[in-house]
Amino acid sequence: MVPAAPWDPSVLFAAGSLCSTAADLAKWTVALGEGRVLPDSLYRAMTSPAESPDRHLRMSYGYGMMIDTTEAGPYLHHDGA
């Protein structure tokens, strides 16, 4: 084994400099869904299906969020790209 070089969290590139814990991401998700982050109108726009920027995607696009469906129902996600 070789010791790893120290990791510099200030250089996160595509992650938009996001560095968090699972617990904090869960708190963020709850706050977003409860309307404590965005006004209702913006949350609805973000989560309402719109034309996808990539016609090859099998899901709808909602202003930054992908809107997909499973057997359990619809869900929101983003692949980070």
Summary of the structure (lengths in Angstrom):
residues: 81
radius of gyration: 16.3
end to end distance: 32.5
largest distance: 52.7
contacts: 134
relative contact order: 0.11
helix: 28%
strand: 19%
